[in-house]
Amino acid sequence: MVRYDLRHLHENFYDRMMELLDREVKSGEVAIFLFEIFHNGKSHFDAVQKSADLIKEAGHELLNSLKFNEVDWTIVVRKK
């Protein structure tokens, strides 16, 4: 299991998340991605749905999606 903190990328984390899945995460391995859903004073819950859609479209398995704290979200993915 590997963990990636993408909060520093704010709402621009999607490409990096998919790059990490493609290049760094091994097939069958579980990855945890932490990203920000609260930016510039607004909640951006669409980031949760978009990340789930990207994971599904890439053929990976979304295992869990959890609110980490007031501003951050965590998704757990198994690479296929």
N, C-alpha and C positions, 0 to 999 in steps of 0.2 A: 504494500500500500504506500502510495506517495501523496504528498500534500503540496498544493501550489497556492500561494497567496497572490491573488490578482487585484487586490483592492487598490493598489497604487495606480492602476490603469483606469480607474473610475468606470465610466460607461463604455470604454474602448477595450474591453477584455476579451471579446469573442474570438478574434483572430488568434490571439496568444493561447487561449484555451484549446482551440482546435489544433494549433501547431504543436503544443505540448502532447496532446493525445496522439497525433500522427508520428511525432519524432522521439518522444521521451518515454512514454508509457508503453510497457510491453503488453502484448496480446494476453488477455485474461487477467491482467493486473487491475486493481482498483485504484482510482485516483480521486482525491478530494480537492475541489476547487472552491476557494473562498473569494467572493467578489462583493462589491459595494452595490446596495440598492437605494441608498439615500445619498443624493449628490446635489449640491447647490440648493439645499433647503427643500428638496422635493424627493418623494419616494418614487422609484422607478421599478415597479414590480413587473413591468413588461420585460425587464432583463431576465427575470426568472423563466418566463415562458419562452423567450427567444433562445436562451441557453438550452432549455429542455428540447426545443425543436431542433436545434443544431445537432445535439447529441443523437437524437433519434434519426435524423436524416443521414448522419454519418455511419449509422448502423451499430452504434454502441448502446449499452444498456444503462439507463438512468436508474440507480438503485435507491436514491433518497434525495430529497430536497428540503432543506431546513433553514429556518430563520436562525442565524447565529447570534445576533444581538439586535439592537435597534437600527443599525445602519448596514449590516452585512448579511449575506446569504451564503449557504454552503450547499453544493451539490456533490453527490457521490456517484461516480461513473465506473462501470466495468468496460474496459476496452475489448472489443470483439476481435 
